[in-house]
């Protein structure tokens, strides 16, 4: 009999991973700093809305947060592409 582990991800609870905290906590601190300055309040609201959008959980392959999917999209779009033409 074998004991299998479903996932080796470090999780805090059911849906929160450590990488989510690594992204979320500095974003929250930056939002608080930007929001405390009166001239950058709209910029801070735009920033926090983008961060919240990227933290949306989705079901797509094995990636479960939007920022992971966006990272893969940008990695694909901006990678060095080599084209080979043959007759």
N, C-alpha and C positions, 0 to 999 in steps of 0.2 A: 504494500500500500504506500502510495506517495502522497505527500502533503504539498499542494501547490499554493503559491502565493499569487493572488490576482494582480497586484500591482506593488511596485516597490517605491512609489512616490511618497514623499514625506507630506502627510496631510495633518491639518489641525481641524478635526471635526469631519463632517461629511463632504463639504464642498470647497473648503479653503485649503490652498497649498501654500507652502513657504514662498514660492516664487511670486504668488499673488501679494503676499505681504511685502516682499522686497520691492515690488513696483508700487503698491498702494500707499504704504506709509510715507515714503519720500514725496509722492504726489500730493498727499494730504497736507504735509508740512509746507510744500511749495504753494499750495492753494491758500493756506492760512496766511502766509507771508504776503502773497500777491493781493489777497482780499483786504488785508489791513492797510494797504496803501490806497488812498482814495482815487488816484488816477488810473489804477490798473484793475479796478473791480470787474469791469466787463470782460477784460482779458482773462481774469481768474475764473469767471463763470464759464467762459468758453473752454478753458483748460480742463476744468473739473468735469464738464459734460463729455469731452473727448475721452478722458480717463475712465469715466463710468461706462461709456460705450465700449471701450476696449476690455473692460472687466466682465462683460456679459457672457454668461456660460452658454455655449452652443454645443451641438452634437454634430461633429464633422470629423470623420476618421478617428484618430486617437487624440486629436487636439481638442481641448475642452474650454478654451478661453479665446475671445476674439483677438487679443493681442498676439497670440501664438499664430493664428491664421494670417493676420496682417504681416507678421514677420516673415512667414513663408512666401507671401505674395511679393513683398518688396525684395526678398532674396532672389526670387525667380525673375522678377522684372529687371533687376540691376546686376545680374551676374554676367560674367564675361561669356559671350556666346561665340563659338567658332563655327563657321559655315564652310562646308566642303561641297564643291560643285564637281560633279563627274559627268562625262558624256557617255 
